């Protein structure tokens, strides 16, 4: 079955040889929804042509991997499926076997160490016989094709890329992230031929609405006249950006793949429309969006994906 041409592959994902679309599909699991509904939502994004899918065992306790496995049937060979190693210091092979069982797949295109944001843990994994060697053993055994890390620390990303241990890296890029992800990590990965899959375009939703993070409505202190719900509605509308502003910002910085949640059809439609209307932003436009993003994240809780969460 051929995928839609709404989004066509545009470039190789690092040195993997896989031609990736500019948008990728992030986790969309929700145990409050039936499997069939989640599969249909994911399949809708696949049918639009998106060909990179990210999942992990810890996303809804394995439910995300089950959804991905069901959704890719019939088009598996046209996709790049990434899952993760959640327990950084546990043996690698059993974790991969469990993920493959939930995915109902013989292999993934990549497994990455999930949230590897501590230099000491990275150094442990990089020792002979450590996690990276174990992952390479699984690659040689055909359980996955490539390896890498996802990280929320530019120092760890730098160390892993320069050590030649990553085929792909996943890290934040958007209007509100530590600038080193943009000024250091992106160019370093390109220079080493490492594929870049980037997330946090919307700042875990903080930049688009009044939220402390994914599925976490912001608990605001009431002020003035209370609404029937106990909160002053006027006080609940904090600064925010539009979907197209956030996405155009990230696309201008040009990671190989911009990973989005795309959890509901209306979210998909907004993201697809923004991607189709994309034109690279000027330096002044990037600076203006970044300044507004700094205001839009205020009073919405810590940004745990930044080395300084309170920044």
C-alpha positions in Angstrom: 0.0 0.0 0.0 1.4 3.4 -1.0 1.3 6.3 1.4 -0.2 9.7 0.5 1.9 12.3 -1.2 0.5 15.1 1.0 3.9 14.9 2.7 6.7 13.4 0.6 10.1 12.3 2.0 12.6 15.2 1.6 16.0 14.1 2.9 18.0 11.3 4.4 17.8 10.9 8.2 21.5 11.4 9.0 23.4 8.5 7.5 20.6 5.9 7.9 19.7 6.1 4.3 16.0 6.5 5.1 14.2 9.4 3.4 12.2 11.1 6.1 9.3 13.5 5.9 9.7 16.9 7.6 7.1 16.0 10.2 7.1 12.9 12.4 4.5 11.3 14.6 5.1 11.4 18.4 3.4 9.6 21.2 -0.4 9.8 21.1 -1.4 7.0 23.5 -4.3 7.6 25.9 -5.6 4.7 27.9 -8.9 6.6 28.3 -9.5 5.9 24.6 -10.1 2.5 23.0 -7.2 1.0 21.1 -9.2 1.2 17.8 -9.6 5.0 18.2 -5.9 5.6 18.9 -4.9 3.3 16.0 -7.2 5.2 13.6 -5.8 8.6 14.7 -2.2 7.3 14.2 -3.2 5.8 10.9 -4.7 9.1 9.8 -1.2 10.7 10.1 0.5 7.8 8.4 -2.1 8.1 5.5 -1.2 11.8 5.2 2.3 10.6 4.3 4.3 11.0 7.5 6.8 8.2 7.8 8.7 8.6 11.1 7.0 7.3 14.3 8.3 7.6 17.8 7.1 5.5 20.8 8.4 4.2 24.1 7.5 1.5 26.7 6.8 4.2 29.3 4.2 6.0 27.2 1.0 4.9 28.9 2.7 1.7 30.2 3.2 0.1 26.9 0.0 1.2 25.3 1.8 3.4 22.8 3.8 0.6 21.5 0.7 -1.6 21.1 -1.0 1.3 19.1 2.0 1.7 16.9 2.2 -2.0 16.2 -1.4 -2.2 15.1 -1.3 1.0 13.1 1.8 0.1 10.9 0.4 -3.2 9.6 0.5 -3.2 5.8 2.9 -0.2 5.6 5.7 -1.2 8.0 8.4 -1.2 5.3 7.6 2.4 4.4 8.1 3.7 7.9 10.9 4.5 10.3 9.8 3.3 13.7 11.7 4.5 16.8 11.3 3.1 20.3 13.3 3.6 23.5 15.2 2.0 26.3 13.5 3.5 29.4 15.6 1.8 32.1 19.0 3.2 31.2 21.1 0.9 33.4 19.2 -2.3 32.9 20.3 -4.9 30.3 19.4 -3.8 26.8 18.4 -7.0 25.0 15.5 -8.0 27.4 14.0 -4.4 27.0 14.2 -4.6 23.3 12.5 -8.1 23.3 9.7 -6.8 25.4 9.1 -3.7 23.1 9.1 -5.9 20.0 6.6 -8.2 21.6 4.2 -5.2 22.3 4.9 -3.8 18.9 4.4 -7.2 17.2 7.4 -6.5 15.1 10.6 -8.4 14.3 12.7 -5.2 14.5 12.5 -1.5 14.8 14.4 1.0 12.8 16.0 2.4 15.9 16.2 2.1 19.7 17.4 5.0 21.7 18.3 5.5 25.3 15.4 7.5 26.7 16.0 10.8 28.5 19.7 10.2 28.8 20.5 13.6 30.4 23.2 12.7 33.0 26.9 12.7 32.0 27.8 10.1 34.6 25.1 7.7 33.4 26.2 8.3 29.8 29.8 7.5 30.7 28.7 4.3 32.3 26.7 3.3 29.2 29.7 4.1 27.0 32.1 1.8 28.9 33.2 -1.5 27.2 30.3 -4.0 27.6 28.0 -1.2 28.7 24.6 -0.2 27.2 25.9 1.1 23.9 27.9 -2.1 23.2 24.8 -4.1 24.1 22.7 -2.0 21.8 25.2 -2.6 19.0 24.9 -6.4 19.7 21.2 -6.1 19.2 21.7 -4.2 15.9 24.0 -7.0 14.7 21.4 -9.5 15.7 18.8 -7.8 13.5 16.5 -6.6 16.4 17.0 -3.0 15.4 18.8 -1.2 12.6 20.2 1.9 14.4 20.8 3.4 17.8 21.1 6.7 19.6 19.7 8.8 22.4 17.0 11.2 23.4 18.3 13.8 25.8 17.4 17.0 27.6 21.0 18.1 28.2 23.2 19.6 25.4 26.4 18.4 27.2 25.3 14.8 27.0 24.3 15.2 23.4 27.7 16.7 22.6 29.5 13.8 24.3 27.4 11.1 22.6 27.7 12.6 19.1 31.4 13.2 19.3 32.0 9.7 20.6 30.4 8.3 17.5 27.8 6.4 19.5 24.6 7.8 17.8 23.0 7.2 14.4 20.1 9.5 15.5 19.5 11.9 18.3 16.2 13.2 19.7 16.2 16.6 21.6 14.2 19.8 22.0 14.0 22.5 19.3 11.4 25.2 19.4 10.7 28.8 20.3 11.4 28.1 24.0 14.4 25.8 24.6 17.9 26.2 25.8 19.8 28.0 23.0 22.6 25.4 23.0 20.2 22.8 21.4 20.0 25.2 18.4 23.5 26.8 18.3 25.5 23.7 19.3 23.6 20.4 19.0 22.0 20.9 15.6 25.2 21.9 13.8 27.3 19.3 15.6 24.9 16.5 14.6 24.9 17.6 11.0 28.7 17.7 10.9 28.8 14.1 12.1 26.1 12.8 9.8 23.8 12.1 12.8 20.0 12.2 12.2 18.1 14.9 14.1 14.5 14.2 15.3 13.4 17.2 17.4 10.5 17.8 19.8 9.1 20.4 22.1 8.0 22.7 19.3 5.0 23.7 21.4 6.8 23.6 24.7 4.7 20.7 26.0 1.7 22.8 25.1 2.8 25.7 27.3 3.2 28.0 24.3 -0.3 27.3 22.9 -2.4 27.5 26.0 -2.7 27.6 29.8 -1.1 24.4 30.8 1.7 23.1 33.0 2.5 20.4 30.5 0.9 17.5 28.6 -2.6 16.9 29.8 -2.0 19.1 32.8 -4.4 22.1 33.0 -2.9 25.1 34.7 -4.2 25.6 38.2 -4.4 29.4 38.4 -4.9 31.4 41.6 -8.3 33.1 41.3 -8.4 36.8 41.3 -11.3 39.3 41.0 -14.8 38.0 40.4 -15.0 34.2 40.2 -16.7 32.4 37.5 -19.1 29.5 38.3 -16.1 27.2 38.0 -14.3 29.1 40.7 -11.7 30.9 38.5 -11.8 34.3 37.0 -12.0 33.5 33.3 -10.1 36.7 32.4 -7.2 35.6 34.6 -6.9 32.3 32.8 -5.9 33.7 29.4 -2.1 34.0 29.6 0.1 34.9 26.6 0.3 32.3 23.9 1.6 31.6 20.4 -0.2 30.1 17.4 0.5 26.7 16.0 1.9 28.0 12.8 4.3 30.4 14.6 5.8 27.6 16.7 6.0 25.1 13.8 7.5 27.7 11.3 10.1 28.6 13.9 11.3 25.0 14.3 11.1 24.2 10.5 13.2 27.3 9.8 15.9 25.8 12.0 15.7 22.7 9.8 16.1 19.5 11.9 15.7 16.4 9.8 12.4 15.6 11.4 10.1 17.8 13.6 8.2 15.4 15.9 4.7 16.4 16.9 2.1 14.7 19.1 -0.8 14.8 16.6 -3.1 13.2 19.1 -6.4 14.3 17.6 -7.6 14.9 14.1 -8.0 18.7 14.7 -4.4 18.9 16.0 -3.3 17.0 12.9 -5.2 19.4 10.6 -3.7 22.5 12.2 -0.2 21.1 12.0 -0.6 19.9 8.4 -1.9 23.3 7.3 1.0 25.1 9.1 3.5 22.8 7.5 2.0 23.3 4.0 2.1 27.1 4.4 5.7 27.1 5.7 8.2 29.7 4.4 11.5 30.1 6.2 11.4 33.0 8.7 13.9 35.9 8.8 16.3 36.4 11.7 14.1 39.2 13.0 11.0 37.0 12.8 12.8 34.3 14.7 13.9 36.7 17.4 10.3 38.2 17.7 8.8 34.7 18.2 11.4 33.7 20.6 10.8 36.8 22.8 7.0 36.2 22.8 7.6 32.5 23.6 9.6 33.5 26.7 6.6 35.5 27.8 4.1 32.7 26.9 5.8 30.1 29.2 5.8 32.4 32.3 3.6 31.3 35.2 3.1 27.8 33.6 5.4 25.8 35.7 9.0 24.6 35.1 10.3 23.5 31.7 11.9 20.2 32.8 13.4 19.7 29.4 15.8 22.6 29.9 19.0 22.2 31.9 17.7 25.1 34.0 13.9 24.3 34.4 13.2 27.7 35.8 14.8 29.6 32.9 
